[in-house]
């Protein structure tokens, strides 16, 4: 199956700093990538939809200036958590979907555990 | 508004038993219903998915039952194994797995040896 990687897998940062998380589709081109946040023992909540070459679409309640998303290529999307605070500590998961007609699903990355001290 | 309701929240099943997880949805526009399996510290992996034109889909030990009139679907894991212990999420979308997925809250399954 298609492989999606995330880097780093874990990151610990101080409050007020920024953290960048990368999502890569390793063996397919992804025109669309999704970013989710998952709190402990909770479901995945969609944060934003990232389309290659255009601005991301954010879900209601997600601050676009705090969670910067860049989808500069067909295999890479990045999520930058700016001025991180302890309440931003969470498990961030991306998913990527191949071009239409290739398959009928999206593939999830392994997630990035962010801890803000 | 929670569009996909999942139950139970947690489930303990003996090895060899049948695990059953249920989901109900509200939006009749949903037409793609996948189930995901997630191990601790890992991203979810697609397990099996169904569309409303069939009432059942089976892949190995995993079966989805779908009731369109009741707007419900369920996952059955036959001959449950300790390795099946994970969190299971149902989801729904409009169009396909391409589209935005709405997830249930998850069921933590523990299969005892």
Boltz contact constraints between the chains, C-beta under 6 A:
constraints:
  - contact:
      token1: [A, 43]
      token2: [B, 103]
      max_distance: 6.0
  - contact:
      token1: [A, 43]
      token2: [B, 105]
      max_distance: 6.0
  - contact:
      token1: [A, 43]
      token2: [B, 106]
      max_distance: 6.0
  - contact:
      token1: [A, 44]
      token2: [B, 103]
      max_distance: 6.0
  - contact:
      token1: [A, 93]
      token2: [B, 43]
      max_distance: 6.0
  - contact:
      token1: [A, 97]
      token2: [B, 98]
      max_distance: 6.0
  - contact:
      token1: [A, 104]
      token2: [B, 96]
      max_distance: 6.0
  - contact:
      token1: [A, 104]
      token2: [B, 97]
      max_distance: 6.0
  - contact:
      token1: [A, 105]
      token2: [B, 46]
      max_distance: 6.0
  - contact:
      token1: [A, 105]
      token2: [B, 97]
      max_distance: 6.0
  - contact:
      token1: [A, 106]
      token2: [B, 97]
      max_distance: 6.0
  - contact:
      token1: [A, 108]
      token2: [B, 43]
      max_distance: 6.0
  - contact:
      token1: [A, 108]
      token2: [B, 44]
      max_distance: 6.0
  - contact:
      token1: [A, 109]
      token2: [B, 43]
      max_distance: 6.0
  - contact:
      token1: [A, 110]
      token2: [B, 42]
      max_distance: 6.0
  - contact:
      token1: [A, 110]
      token2: [B, 43]
      max_distance: 6.0
  - contact:
      token1: [A, 111]
      token2: [B, 43]
      max_distance: 6.0
